[in-house]
Amino acid sequence: MLQTSRYVLTALLCFSLAGCGIPRGAGFQSEVLAASSVQQTETGVEQVRDFAVFDVTRETLPTLQSWPDKDARRYRWVPDNQSATSLIIAPGDKMQLTVWDASENSLLSGTGQRVTPLQDIEVSSSGQIFVPYIGELKVSGMSPTTARARIEEQLTQTIPSAQVQLIVTPGRTNTANVVSGVGAPGIYPLEYRNTRLLDLLSLAGGVPPDTINPQVRLARGNTVYGIAYERLLEDPRLDTTIRGGDRVYVEQEDRSFLSLGATGTQAIHPFPKDHVTALDALAIVGGVNPGRANPQGILVLREYDVSDVRTDGAGPPQERVVFTLDLTSADGLFSAAQFAIQPNDLVYGTESALGPAFTLVNVFRTITTISN
């Protein structure tokens, strides 16, 4: 009798749960895509869906990939122009001149002296330096070799046996400032015109290994350029030449996407690399919940700018777009591996139709265990 009562109680509890509805962590695909709003049309009031829906397949990928990319608007990269491998003298540089004179009675040095040092001569804002017996001489824009030859040429008109040695210490206009995001931020002199960005970062202590998808920013004048550190390492052609006055900083990736519903995790995920596909995103979030998710109903929700909306197929037909992925077919998997995730996308796992049934079975097992 007691055993019968337990079974009756268990059945009543299960029917009560079934009648109240089983709690779900996500909506069914049909529920999500059925959302609509009321709009006034020429024929009256209608329920109109305020978003567009596109399946991600082999056929649709070329069109979808041609639509505006929000990442492309953020930063462009500076083109590299290979320069000569020598320093160019600029205002603010310091120069050390050493003049040798073989004559007995030198005009520059005392009796018996053959060497005259001229220390810390700063290049003026007009690009000139003062040299005894020459006067003001313009040296900015010259390489150290050219400037030395010019000074010696002018001196020999007064001191025929003069020979000149020249050492240039770069001033602020021939330095680059590595601001942050490296091991040793600071101002670094550019001793050669072909100092590369990666060389500069290495001098500054390199990028910390725990930085998530580090992004390199190069401020030149009033323009800020940007590139992923990963791309710099992969493509030597992108390793641009640094110019005097450049400011460089490295920052952690600020792009992210959101995962919700029947996915492995519900969280905000920073981009771990420069290019993230839908398949990458699913791996990042831990896949989908095997007991709840509908693998044919993985959705990517994206909101475009109003200026991106087009009617000719060159852009989305509406601001809000839902992309559907089918992970049960080879075409769906290949397409997901090529479909790029953009910043602020929502990756949503819809609920499987069998999810509530599995939940009810688990509840039944739990209650049965308790009653036993």
Sequence and secondary structure as in RCSB ss.txt:
>XXXX:A:sequence
MLQTSRYVLTALLCFSLAGCGIPRGAGFQSEVLAASSVQQTETGVEQVRDFAVFDVTRETLPTLQSWPDKDARRY
RWVPDNQSATSLIIAPGDKMQLTVWDASENSLLSGTGQRVTPLQDIEVSSSGQIFVPYIGELKVSGMSPTTARAR
IEEQLTQTIPSAQVQLIVTPGRTNTANVVSGVGAPGIYPLEYRNTRLLDLLSLAGGVPPDTINPQVRLARGNTVY
GIAYERLLEDPRLDTTIRGGDRVYVEQEDRSFLSLGATGTQAIHPFPKDHVTALDALAIVGGVNPGRANPQGILV
LREYDVSDVRTDGAGPPQERVVFTLDLTSADGLFSAAQFAIQPNDLVYGTESALGPAFTLVNVFRTITTISN
>XXXX:A:secstr
 HHHHHHHHHHHHHHHHHHH    SS  HHHHHT  EEEEETTEEEEE SSEEEE STTTHHHHHTS  GGGGT 
         SS    TT EEEEEEE  SSS SSS TT  EEEEEEEE  TTSEEEETTTEEEE TTS HHHHHHH
HHHHHTTTSTT EEEEEEE  GGGEEEEEESSSS EEEE  STT BHHHHHHHTT   TTSSS EEEEEETTEEE
EEEHHHHHH GGG  B  TT EEEEE    EEEEEESBS  EEEE SSS  BHHHHHHHTT B TTTEEEEEEEE
EEE  GGG  SSSSS SSSEEEEEE TTSHHHHHHHTTSB  TT EEEEEE TTHHHHHHHHHHHHHHHHH 
